[in-house]
């Protein structure tokens, strides 16, 4: 007689409205397309996630205006996700790294506000003399405060997409509600090539913007370098929450 299957036993407890979706994602208030690979597209994730939106947290307010006055809304959103059932929190904008300590202090679960938190981790794995380079939605808006909050060296090589043809005007300025994915990919490739041309010591890339993962594979192929983003960050978080069972 076969032994009983106890694999469902760990789901027997309750206490939260939602179960089985341990990663909570705090979203900005946006209107641009969330294509597969984007943090806000549910099909991006190989596991269930929870979403909530912070009203008034537009890309312009968060990126260009430094998210001034928005911290209470993000703390409330994090607490809401935890109350629903989230066991870890991330956000849909890498610039929110400036709120890393405050949000982490407000909830009793792991918090990783930004893909930029990976920069020190990835750099520690590179050969001596090699650096991590960052591609961001706005180089001008990425301040020393963001660098410090992420634990990044002040001289970390960075390239922005402000002068690109598509992504910046769709993501930050929100000039239109449509996205030309081919043009967006070219913006990322152009930024990546400019970054390594200016900084040949770059040995890996971190994409700050949570809308850039759809183009990570093309960038990795073009540069021949590892590329990390918010999806790799979220997958890392999930791996700690739900380690693989080997027996």
DRENVEX-361974 format. One record per residue: chain; x, y, z of N, C-alpha, C in turn. Coordinates in pm, 1 decimal, padded with zeros to 6 digits. Layout:
chain,n.u,n.v,n.w,ca.u,ca.v,ca.w,c.u,c.v,c.w
A,X,Y,Z,X,Y,Z,X,Y,Z
...
***
This chain:
chain,n.u,n.v,n.w,ca.u,ca.v,ca.w,c.u,c.v,c.w
A,00085.4,-00119.7,00000.0,00000.0,00000.0,00000.0,00088.7,00124.3,00000.0
A,00059.4,00215.9,-00087.6,00142.2,00336.4,-00097.7,00127.3,00420.9,00027.3
A,00236.9,00486.2,00068.1,00232.8,00573.3,00184.7,00153.3,00698.1,00151.5
A,00084.4,00755.9,00248.0,00002.6,00874.3,00221.5,00088.2,00992.4,00179.6
A,00032.0,01080.2,00096.7,00101.1,01201.2,00049.5,00074.2,01313.9,00148.2
A,00180.9,01358.3,00215.4,00165.9,01464.9,00314.4,00209.5,01600.8,00258.0
A,00223.7,01610.5,00125.3,00277.3,01733.8,00067.6,00185.4,01853.5,00088.3
A,00057.3,01831.3,00113.3,-00036.0,01942.1,00134.1,-00047.3,01982.8,00279.6
A,00020.1,01910.9,00368.1,00004.1,01937.7,00510.5,00044.5,02079.6,00547.0
A,00145.1,02133.0,00478.4,00194.4,02266.5,00514.2,00097.2,02376.7,00475.9
A,-00008.9,02344.9,00400.0,-00108.5,02444.3,00363.6,-00228.7,02442.0,00457.4
A,-00219.1,02366.1,00565.0,-00334.3,02348.5,00651.3,-00367.8,02468.9,00737.1
A,-00269.4,02554.1,00764.2,-00293.9,02670.2,00849.6,-00355.9,02785.0,00773.6
A,-00420.8,02875.9,00845.9,-00481.0,02992.9,00783.2,-00428.4,03120.0,00845.4
A,-00510.3,03222.9,00847.9,-00473.1,03347.5,00912.9,-00459.8,03465.6,00820.7
A,-00445.4,03443.2,00688.4,-00433.7,03552.3,00592.6,-00536.8,03533.4,00480.9
A,-00585.8,03642.7,00422.0,-00686.0,03629.9,00315.9,-00636.4,03555.5,00192.3
A,-00506.2,03566.9,00161.2,-00450.2,03506.0,00040.8,-00333.3,03417.3,00079.9
A,-00329.4,03297.7,00023.2,-00216.7,03208.2,00046.7,-00161.6,03158.5,-00086.3
A,-00035.3,03119.8,-00086.1,00026.5,03067.7,-00207.1,00084.4,03172.8,-00298.5
A,00085.6,03299.6,-00255.9,00144.9,03407.9,-00334.8,00235.3,03488.3,-00242.1
A,00352.6,03435.0,-00207.3,00432.5,03496.3,-00101.2,00504.6,03625.1,-00137.5
A,00520.2,03656.1,-00268.0,00591.2,03777.9,-00307.0,00491.1,03889.0,-00335.3
A,00500.8,03999.3,-00260.6,00415.2,04114.9,-00281.0,00489.1,04224.5,-00355.2
A,00424.0,04287.0,-00451.6,00486.7,04389.5,-00535.8,00408.3,04519.7,-00524.7
A,00475.9,04626.4,-00482.1,00414.7,04758.7,-00473.1,00433.6,04828.9,-00607.6
A,00322.8,04863.9,-00670.3,00325.1,04919.9,-00804.4,00308.4,05072.0,-00803.8
A,00374.7,05137.5,-00899.2,00346.3,05277.4,-00925.9,00213.3,05289.7,-01000.0
A,00159.7,05410.4,-01001.8,00037.7,05437.3,-01077.5,00078.2,05476.8,-01219.2
A,00056.6,05387.4,-01313.8,00103.0,05407.3,-01451.6,-00007.9,05372.5,-01550.1
A,00018.5,05404.6,-01678.7,-00076.7,05369.7,-01783.5,-00008.6,05305.4,-01903.6
A,00123.1,05287.5,-01900.3,00192.1,05228.3,-02014.7,00175.1,05076.0,-02015.0
A,00198.8,05011.9,-02129.4,00180.5,04867.0,-02139.2,00276.8,04790.8,-02048.5
A,00225.7,04686.2,-01988.5,00306.4,04596.9,-01905.6,00324.0,04466.2,-01982.8
A,00425.4,04462.4,-02068.0,00444.8,04346.9,-02154.8,00510.2,04233.2,-02076.9
A,00502.8,04108.2,-02127.7,00569.0,03997.3,-02059.1,00716.6,04028.1,-02033.0
A,00759.1,04004.0,-01911.9,00893.7,04040.9,-01867.4,00891.8,04161.9,-01777.3
A,00794.4,04249.0,-01795.1,00776.0,04364.9,-01708.1,00730.1,04317.0,-01570.5
A,00772.5,04385.6,-01465.5,00735.8,04345.3,-01330.0,00584.6,04342.0,-01308.7
A,00511.0,04428.9,-01380.2,00367.4,04439.9,-01360.8,00283.6,04346.4,-01445.4
A,00347.1,04258.5,-01520.5,00274.8,04157.3,-01597.5,00279.2,04026.7,-01519.5
A,00161.5,03974.4,-01481.3,00158.5,03854.3,-01399.1,00225.0,03734.6,-01462.8
A,00227.4,03728.7,-01596.8,00289.3,03614.0,-01663.2,00442.0,03617.9,-01656.4
A,00499.1,03730.0,-01615.4,00644.5,03739.0,-01599.0,00694.3,03640.2,-01494.5
A,00612.5,03618.7,-01393.6,00658.8,03545.2,-01276.1,00629.3,03396.8,-01285.8
A,00726.0,03311.3,-01249.7,00702.9,03165.7,-01251.4,00628.3,03117.8,-01127.9
A,00587.5,03210.9,-01044.5,00514.2,03179.3,-00922.5,00410.4,03289.7,-00899.3
A,00307.1,03265.2,-00821.4,00205.6,03368.5,-00797.4,00262.9,03486.7,-00719.0
A,00212.3,03605.4,-00749.5,00252.2,03727.6,-00679.0,00127.2,03806.8,-00642.4
A,00142.8,03898.5,-00548.4,00037.3,03991.0,-00509.4,00076.9,04132.3,-00553.4
A,-00016.9,04206.8,-00607.4,00007.8,04343.7,-00649.6,-00079.2,04440.4,-00569.3
A,-00024.3,04559.8,-00543.5,-00105.5,04671.5,-00497.9,-00044.3,04799.2,-00554.2
A,-00127.8,04901.2,-00576.8,-00084.7,05026.5,-00639.7,-00088.8,05139.5,-00537.3
A,00013.1,05224.5,-00539.7,00014.2,05344.6,-00456.2,-00044.5,05460.4,-00536.4
A,-00163.9,05507.0,-00502.6,-00225.6,05617.1,-00577.5,-00136.3,05741.7,-00576.4
A,-00124.3,05803.0,-00691.7,-00046.0,05925.8,-00702.3,00102.7,05905.2,-00720.1
A,00148.8,05782.0,-00709.6,00292.4,05753.4,-00724.7,00323.1,05732.4,-00872.6
A,00324.5,05840.3,-00946.7,00354.3,05833.6,-01089.4,00504.7,05822.2,-01111.0
A,00547.3,05773.6,-01227.4,00691.0,05767.6,-01255.1,00759.8,05903.1,-01243.0
A,00694.4,06007.8,-01288.3,00754.8,06140.7,-01279.1,00778.7,06180.4,-01133.7
A,00680.4,06154.6,-01047.8,00696.3,06190.9,-00906.4,00805.8,06107.6,-00840.3
A,00815.5,05981.1,-00875.3,00912.7,05893.7,-00809.7,01052.6,05915.0,-00866.4
A,01064.5,05921.1,-00997.0,01196.5,05929.5,-01060.3,01248.6,06072.9,-01060.4
A,01171.9,06164.6,-01116.3,01219.6,06301.3,-01135.3,01211.6,06383.1,-01007.6
A,01104.9,06363.1,-00928.6,01084.8,06444.0,-00808.4,01132.4,06374.3,-00681.6
A,01199.8,06262.1,-00695.3,01260.3,06196.8,-00579.6,01162.6,06133.8,-00481.7
A,01039.8,06106.5,-00527.0,00936.9,06041.3,-00443.5,00902.1,06121.2,-00318.9
A,00917.2,06252.6,-00326.1,00888.7,06337.1,-00209.8,00742.3,06324.9,-00167.1
A,00722.1,06303.2,-00038.4,00588.7,06293.5,00017.9,00519.3,06160.6,-00001.7
A,00585.4,06065.3,-00066.0,00519.6,05938.8,-00098.4,00550.3,05824.7,-00000.7
A,00643.3,05845.3,00091.3,00681.3,05735.7,00181.5,00561.3,05678.0,00257.5
A,00473.4,05758.9,00316.4,00359.7,05699.1,00388.5,00275.5,05606.6,00301.5
A,00257.3,05642.3,00175.1,00179.9,05558.3,00084.8,00245.9,05424.9,00058.1
A,00378.7,05425.8,00047.6,00450.3,05300.6,00023.1,00453.3,05212.5,00147.8
A,00465.3,05272.3,00262.7,00458.4,05194.2,00386.8,00320.7,05131.7,00402.7
A,00216.3,05210.0,00374.9,00079.8,05157.0,00383.8,00060.0,05042.0,00285.2
A,00115.1,05056.9,00164.4,00102.3,04951.6,00063.9,00174.7,04824.3,00107.5
A,00293.7,04839.5,00164.5,00368.2,04723.0,00211.6,00291.6,04650.9,00321.7
A,00236.3,04727.0,00414.6,00159.7,04666.3,00523.1,00034.3,04597.3,00469.9
A,-00028.2,04657.3,00369.8,-00146.6,04596.5,00309.1,-00111.5,04462.0,00246.2
A,-00000.8,04455.4,00173.9,00039.5,04330.7,00110.0,00070.6,04222.6,00213.2
A,00137.3,04261.7,00320.0,00168.1,04165.0,00425.7,00039.6,04115.7,00491.0
A,-00055.2,04206.0,00512.7,-00183.0,04165.6,00571.3,-00257.9,04069.2,00479.8
A,-00242.0,04085.8,00348.5,-00305.3,03994.9,00253.7,-00242.7,03856.8,00255.3
A,-00111.8,03850.7,00277.9,-00044.0,03721.6,00276.7,00097.1,03723.3,00221.9
A,00147.6,03839.9,00181.9,00284.1,03847.4,00129.5,00386.1,03817.2,00238.3
A,00490.0,03744.5,00200.9,00597.9,03709.5,00292.9,00727.8,03780.1,00258.3
A,00728.4,03856.0,00151.7,00841.5,03940.8,00112.2,00786.1,04048.4,00019.4
A,00856.0,04161.4,00013.5,00808.5,04277.7,-00061.5,00916.0,04327.4,-00156.6
A,00873.2,04363.3,-00277.6,00957.5,04439.8,-00368.0,00871.1,04549.4,-00429.5
A,00929.5,04631.1,-00515.9,00854.8,04743.1,-00573.5,00876.5,04749.0,-00723.7
A,00795.3,04831.9,-00789.1,00802.4,04841.6,-00934.7,00885.0,04959.8,-00982.8
A,00973.9,05011.3,-00898.6,01066.0,05116.8,-00943.9,01195.0,05109.8,-00865.2
A,01306.3,05099.1,-00936.8,01435.5,05089.5,-00870.7,01473.8,05212.8,-00792.5
A,01415.6,05329.0,-00826.4,01445.8,05452.0,-00753.8,01391.1,05450.0,-00611.0
A,01303.1,05355.6,-00581.6,01247.6,05345.4,-00446.2,01345.4,05285.2,-00347.5
A,01466.6,05257.6,-00391.8,01571.2,05213.5,-00299.0,01591.9,05316.0,-00188.3
A,01557.5,05441.9,-00214.1,01573.7,05544.5,-00110.2,01481.9,05520.2,00008.6
A,01380.0,05435.8,-00008.6,01288.9,05401.0,00100.5,01318.9,05262.9,00158.8
A,01430.9,05203.1,00121.4,01461.2,05066.4,00164.0,01454.5,05050.3,00316.1
A,01525.8,05132.7,00389.1,01531.4,05116.5,00534.8,01396.2,05142.5,00599.1
A,01325.2,05243.3,00549.9,01198.1,05280.1,00611.9,01091.1,05172.9,00590.7
A,01082.3,05119.8,00467.9,00982.4,05016.3,00443.0,01018.8,04887.8,00515.8
A,01147.3,04853.5,00516.1,01190.7,04732.1,00586.7,01160.7,04741.6,00735.6
A,01171.7,04861.2,00791.1,01144.9,04879.1,00933.5,00996.1,04875.0,00965.0
A,00911.9,04893.2,00863.2,00767.7,04903.2,00885.5,00695.6,04769.5,00878.3
A,00760.2,04667.9,00822.2,00697.3,04536.6,00807.7,00794.4,04429.4,00855.3
A,00741.0,04319.6,00902.1,00825.1,04214.2,00957.7,00847.0,04101.5,00857.0
A,00875.7,04139.4,00733.3,00910.0,04043.5,00628.2,01028.5,04100.5,00550.5
A,01100.5,04017.9,00473.4,01209.3,04071.3,00391.4,01158.8,04173.1,00289.1
A,01236.2,04278.5,00270.1,01202.8,04384.6,00174.9,01323.1,04408.4,00084.7
A,01299.3,04407.9,-00045.8,01402.8,04441.8,-00143.9,01340.0,04540.3,-00241.5
A,01358.0,04668.1,-00215.5,01286.2,04771.2,-00289.5,01334.6,04788.5,-00432.6
A,01457.0,04744.8,-00463.3,01516.6,04784.1,-00591.0,01615.2,04680.7,-00642.2
A,01618.2,04665.6,-00773.8,01719.8,04581.3,-00837.1,01860.6,04631.9,-00807.0
A,01874.2,04759.1,-00772.3,02006.4,04815.7,-00742.3,02071.3,04749.6,-00620.7
A,01992.0,04688.4,-00534.5,02048.9,04619.5,-00418.6,02140.4,04505.4,-00461.1
A,02125.8,04459.3,-00584.8,02209.6,04349.6,-00634.2,02350.2,04394.6,-00673.0
A,02369.5,04524.8,-00690.2,02499.2,04572.1,-00740.7,02616.1,04525.4,-00653.1
A,02611.9,04545.3,-00519.9,02724.2,04496.6,-00439.2,02739.1,04345.6,-00441.6
A,02626.5,04271.9,-00444.3,02633.0,04125.8,-00447.0,02703.5,04078.9,-00574.1
A,02657.8,04132.3,-00688.6,02712.1,04087.3,-00816.7,02858.6,04127.2,-00829.6
A,02891.2,04247.8,-00785.3,03030.2,04293.4,-00796.1,03123.7,04206.3,-00713.7
A,03075.8,04155.4,-00600.2,03158.7,04068.8,-00515.7,03192.9,03937.3,-00584.9
A,03114.3,03899.8,-00685.4,03137.0,03773.2,-00755.7,03226.7,03787.9,-00878.0
A,03256.8,03909.4,-00916.7,03335.2,03931.8,-01037.7,03484.8,03919.8,-01011.6
A,03563.7,03893.5,-01115.1,03708.7,03889.2,-01099.6,03763.6,04025.0,-01056.2
A,03879.9,04026.9,-00994.8,03940.6,04154.6,-00953.8,03952.1,04250.8,-01072.7
A,03918.6,04376.2,-01045.4,03928.3,04478.2,-01148.5,03803.8,04494.9,-01233.0
A,03706.6,04405.8,-01217.1,03583.1,04416.0,-01292.9,03474.3,04481.6,-01208.2
A,03387.2,04556.0,-01272.2,03283.5,04632.6,-01203.1,03145.3,04594.3,-01254.7
A,03045.3,04627.6,-01176.1,02907.1,04620.7,-01222.2,02869.2,04755.7,-01281.0
A,02807.2,04752.2,-01397.9,02752.5,04873.2,-01457.4,02601.9,04873.2,-01445.5
A,02543.3,04990.3,-01435.1,02398.6,05005.7,-01417.1,02338.6,05078.2,-01537.0
A,02226.3,05025.9,-01585.2,02145.6,05098.4,-01682.3,02019.2,05142.9,-01609.9
A,01991.0,05271.1,-01616.3,01880.7,05329.3,-01540.4,01787.4,05408.9,-01630.5
A,01666.8,05429.9,-01582.1,01571.0,05510.3,-01657.0,01617.5,05654.7,-01669.5
A,01690.4,05704.4,-01568.9,01737.1,05843.3,-01573.3,01867.6,05856.5,-01496.9
A,01976.3,05877.6,-01567.8,02105.5,05897.6,-01502.1,02104.6,06025.0,-01419.1
A,02040.6,06129.6,-01469.8,02039.7,06257.3,-01399.0,01965.8,06247.5,-01265.9
A,01863.3,06161.5,-01258.9,01781.6,06151.5,-01138.0,01838.8,06055.7,-01035.0
A,01938.0,05976.4,-01072.4,01998.1,05879.7,-00980.6,02103.6,05952.8,-00896.9
A,02067.5,05985.2,-00773.8,02147.9,06072.9,-00689.6,02240.6,05994.7,-00596.7
A,02334.4,06063.9,-00531.4,02416.9,05996.2,-00430.1,02334.5,05927.4,-00322.0
A,02216.8,05980.1,-00291.5,02130.7,05915.7,-00191.7,02085.5,05777.5,-00237.9
A,02056.5,05762.8,-00366.5,02019.4,05632.3,-00419.7,02138.6,05536.8,-00414.3
A,02256.0,05586.4,-00452.5,02377.2,05504.0,-00447.8,02400.3,05452.7,-00306.3
A,02391.3,05542.4,-00209.5,02417.7,05505.0,-00070.8,02314.9,05405.8,-00019.2
A,02188.7,05427.2,-00051.9,02083.1,05337.5,-00004.4,02098.9,05196.9,-00059.9
A,02153.1,05185.8,-00180.7,02173.5,05055.6,-00243.1,02305.9,04991.2,-00202.6
A,02390.8,05065.2,-00132.0,02522.8,05012.4,-00097.7,02618.2,05012.9,-00215.3
A,02589.4,05096.5,-00316.2,02672.6,05105.4,-00435.2,02787.9,05203.1,-00413.5
A,02901.2,05174.4,-00474.3,03012.4,05268.8,-00471.2,02971.9,05396.0,-00544.6
A,03016.3,05513.2,-00496.7,02978.7,05639.6,-00561.4,03021.0,05649.5,-00706.9
A,03124.3,05574.3,-00745.2,03173.1,05581.0,-00882.9,03124.8,05464.7,-00968.5
A,03017.3,05398.4,-00925.9,02961.6,05290.0,-01006.2,02929.7,05340.1,-01146.6
A,02974.0,05271.0,-01251.0,02942.8,05314.2,-01387.8,02792.5,05306.8,-01414.5
A,02736.3,05412.7,-01469.7,02592.1,05421.3,-01493.4,02565.6,05482.7,-01630.1
A,02466.7,05427.4,-01699.2,02417.1,05486.8,-01823.5,02266.5,05499.3,-01814.7
A,02212.4,05610.6,-01866.1,02068.8,05631.5,-01867.2,02011.0,05619.2,-02006.7
A,01878.5,05620.0,-02013.5,01810.2,05607.3,-02142.8,01735.4,05736.1,-02179.5
A,01769.4,05845.8,-02112.4,01697.5,05972.0,-02137.3,01698.2,06014.3,-02283.4
A,01806.1,05982.4,-02353.4,01818.5,06027.4,-02491.6,01775.4,05921.8,-02592.9
A,01712.7,05816.2,-02544.2,01663.7,05712.6,-02634.0,01538.9,05755.6,-02708.5
A,01493.4,05667.8,-02798.6,01381.3,05702.0,-02884.8,01245.8,05664.2,-02826.3
A,01243.5,05570.2,-02730.6,01113.9,05514.8,-02692.3,01090.9,05503.8,-02542.3
A,01176.7,05433.6,-02473.0,01145.1,05393.5,-02335.9,01125.1,05511.1,-02241.0
A,01213.3,05608.4,-02245.1,01203.4,05717.8,-02148.5,01073.1,05793.9,-02165.0
A,01034.4,05822.2,-02287.6,00912.4,05901.4,-02306.1,00787.1,05821.4,-02275.4
A,00795.7,05686.8,-02283.2,00680.5,05604.0,-02247.6,00675.7,05579.1,-02097.2
A,00790.3,05547.6,-02038.1,00793.3,05506.4,-01897.7,00790.8,05622.5,-01799.6
A,00869.2,05724.3,-01825.6,00883.8,05834.3,-01729.2,00791.9,05950.3,-01763.4
A,00800.6,06000.5,-01886.2,00715.2,06112.5,-01923.4,00571.5,06068.6,-01949.3
A,00552.1,05941.8,-01982.4,00420.8,05886.1,-02016.1,00350.9,05969.2,-02123.7
A,00427.3,05998.2,-02229.9,00374.7,06076.2,-02340.6,00268.8,06001.1,-02420.5
A,00274.5,05867.3,-02415.1,00178.5,05788.1,-02491.2,00151.6,05657.7,-02418.0
A,00040.4,05594.9,-02454.9,-00000.7,05471.9,-02387.2,00041.1,05347.1,-02463.5
A,00111.0,05364.2,-02576.3,00158.0,05250.8,-02654.5,00308.9,05236.7,-02638.7
A,00357.7,05116.0,-02664.1,00500.9,05090.1,-02653.5,00548.3,05015.6,-02777.1
A,00650.6,05068.7,-02841.9,00718.1,05000.4,-02951.8,00830.7,04919.0,-02889.7
A,00807.5,04788.5,-02870.3,00903.4,04704.9,-02797.8,01036.9,04694.3,-02871.1
A,01033.6,04694.0,-03004.0,01158.4,04686.2,-03079.8,01242.5,04811.7,-03058.6
A,01178.5,04927.8,-03060.1,01250.5,05052.7,-03035.3,01299.6,05058.9,-02891.7
A,01218.4,05007.3,-02798.2,01259.3,05005.0,-02657.5,01382.5,04916.6,-02638.6
A,01382.7,04802.2,-02702.9,01499.1,04713.9,-02693.9,01624.0,04782.9,-02748.7
A,01608.1,04856.5,-02857.4,01723.5,04926.6,-02914.3,01775.9,05032.2,-02818.0
A,01687.5,05099.4,-02744.1,01731.9,05195.2,-02642.8,01821.7,05127.3,-02539.3
A,01782.3,05007.6,-02495.5,01860.5,04934.9,-02395.7,01994.0,04890.7,-02454.7
A,01992.0,04841.6,-02576.7,02117.2,04799.4,-02640.4,02211.7,04917.7,-02659.0
A,02158.7,05030.9,-02699.1,02241.6,05150.2,-02717.2,02304.0,05192.8,-02584.0
A,02223.2,05192.4,-02477.6,02274.8,05231.0,-02346.0,02380.4,05132.9,-02298.7
A,02358.4,05004.6,-02320.5,02455.2,04904.6,-02278.4,02587.1,04916.8,-02352.0
A,02580.0,04937.7,-02480.3,02703.5,04952.2,-02559.2,02778.8,05079.2,-02521.6
A,02706.0,05187.0,-02496.8,02771.0,05310.6,-02453.4,02837.4,05291.3,-02317.0
A,02771.6,05216.8,-02230.0,02825.0,05193.4,-02096.3,02956.7,05118.3,-02100.8
A,02962.3,05009.3,-02175.2,03085.7,04930.5,-02178.4,03194.2,04999.5,-02260.8
A,03154.4,05082.9,-02357.2,03254.6,05158.3,-02432.7,03323.1,05260.9,-02342.9
A,03244.5,05324.4,-02256.2,03299.5,05424.4,-02164.9,03369.7,05361.1,-02045.6
A,03328.2,05239.5,-02010.6,03382.3,05171.3,-01893.0,03413.4,05026.1,-01928.6
A,03525.5,05001.5,-01994.1,03558.3,04864.5,-02036.4,03579.2,04768.2,-01920.2
A,03587.3,04820.3,-01798.8,03602.7,04733.7,-01681.8,03470.9,04668.9,-01639.3
A,03359.5,04708.7,-01699.6,03229.3,04652.3,-01662.8,03225.6,04503.8,-01698.1
A,03191.5,04422.6,-01598.2,03186.6,04277.3,-01617.2,03049.1,04218.3,-01597.6
A,02951.9,04300.2,-01560.4,02813.2,04257.4,-01544.7,02726.1,04381.4,-01542.3
A,02597.4,04362.1,-01574.2,02502.6,04473.3,-01581.4,02388.6,04448.3,-01482.8
A,02347.0,04553.8,-01415.3,02222.4,04552.0,-01338.6,02128.5,04655.6,-01399.2
A,02007.1,04612.8,-01431.5,01904.9,04701.6,-01485.6,01824.3,04759.4,-01370.6
A,01837.3,04888.5,-01349.1,01762.4,04952.3,-01239.7,01612.9,04947.9,-01262.1
A,01570.4,04975.4,-01383.1,01429.2,04994.2,-01413.8,01356.4,04860.3,-01423.0
A,01241.0,04852.3,-01357.4,01165.6,04727.1,-01353.4,01090.2,04699.0,-01482.5
A,01096.0,04791.1,-01576.8,01035.2,04770.0,-01708.0,01137.0,04722.8,-01811.3
A,01262.8,04704.7,-01769.7,01369.2,04666.1,-01861.6,01392.4,04515.8,-01876.6
A,01345.0,04430.6,-01786.1,01371.2,04287.0,-01801.6,01330.2,04225.4,-01935.4
A,01225.9,04276.8,-02006.5,01195.5,04217.2,-02136.3,01311.5,04223.0,-02235.4
A,01408.3,04310.4,-02210.4,01518.5,04330.2,-02304.2,01651.2,04275.6,-02249.3
A,01646.2,04211.2,-02133.9,01768.5,04163.1,-02069.3,01838.7,04056.7,-02152.1
A,01763.3,03964.7,-02210.1,01825.3,03856.8,-02288.0,01896.9,03912.1,-02410.2
A,01834.6,04008.3,-02478.2,01898.9,04068.5,-02595.5,02025.7,04142.4,-02555.3
A,02022.0,04209.8,-02440.3,02140.2,04282.1,-02392.7,02251.9,04185.1,-02356.5
A,02217.2,04077.4,-02289.2,02318.7,03978.0,-02252.4,02384.6,03920.1,-02377.1
A,02303.4,03892.4,-02477.8,02357.9,03835.5,-02601.2,02447.2,03936.7,-02673.4
A,02405.8,04062.4,-02673.3,02482.7,04164.9,-02743.8,02616.4,04193.5,-02677.4
A,02617.9,04194.2,-02542.5,02739.3,04231.4,-02470.2,02821.3,04111.7,-02424.2
A,02758.1,03996.9,-02415.7,02827.9,03879.2,-02364.7,02858.0,03889.0,-02216.2
A,02774.3,03963.2,-02142.8,02793.8,03984.2,-01999.8,02669.3,03939.7,-01923.8
A,02683.5,03898.1,-01797.5,02565.2,03868.6,-01716.3,02479.9,03993.4,-01698.9
A,02347.9,03975.2,-01699.8,02253.8,04085.5,-01681.5,02156.3,04047.0,-01570.1
A,02145.0,04134.1,-01472.2,02056.4,04111.6,-01357.7,01951.6,04221.8,-01353.8
A,01833.6,04187.9,-01301.8,01723.0,04284.4,-01301.4,01629.6,04253.8,-01186.3
A,01513.6,04317.6,-01184.1,01419.5,04297.6,-01073.5,01359.3,04157.3,-01075.1
A,01354.5,04092.0,-01190.8,01302.5,03955.6,-01195.2,01401.3,03859.8,-01129.7
A,01529.7,03879.2,-01153.2,01628.4,03794.8,-01083.4,01623.6,03821.5,-00933.7
A,01597.1,03947.1,-00895.7,01584.5,03980.6,-00754.1,01462.4,03912.7,-00692.2
A,01348.5,03922.5,-00759.7,01227.5,03861.2,-00708.8,01237.1,03710.1,-00702.1
A,01304.4,03650.5,-00800.4,01323.9,03505.8,-00800.0,01412.3,03463.9,-00683.7
A,01511.5,03545.2,-00654.9,01598.6,03519.8,-00539.1,01517.9,03524.8,-00409.8
A,01433.9,03626.4,-00395.8,01350.3,03636.9,-00276.6,01259.2,03515.1,-00262.6
A,01194.8,03478.2,-00372.4,01102.9,03364.7,-00369.2,01175.9,03235.2,-00332.8
A,01298.4,03220.3,-00383.4,01375.3,03100.0,-00353.7,01400.7,03082.2,-00205.6
A,01416.4,03191.9,-00134.1,01434.1,03182.7,00010.3,01305.0,03152.3,00083.1
A,01192.8,03197.2,00026.9,01063.1,03173.0,00089.4,01012.5,03031.2,00063.9
A,01044.6,02978.2,-00052.1,00998.3,02844.8,-00090.5,01115.2,02763.9,-00146.2
A,01209.2,02721.6,-00059.4,01321.1,02640.7,-00108.9,01270.2,02514.1,-00176.8
A,01343.2,02470.9,-00275.2,01304.7,02350.0,-00349.3,01310.8,02227.7,-00256.9
A,01209.7,02143.9,-00266.1,01207.5,02020.6,-00188.0,01276.2,01911.0,-00268.4
A,01372.6,01843.7,-00208.2,01452.3,01742.6,-00277.9,01406.9,01601.2,-00247.7
A,01317.8,01585.1,-00151.6,01268.8,01450.0,-00120.0,01129.8,01457.8,-00059.5
***
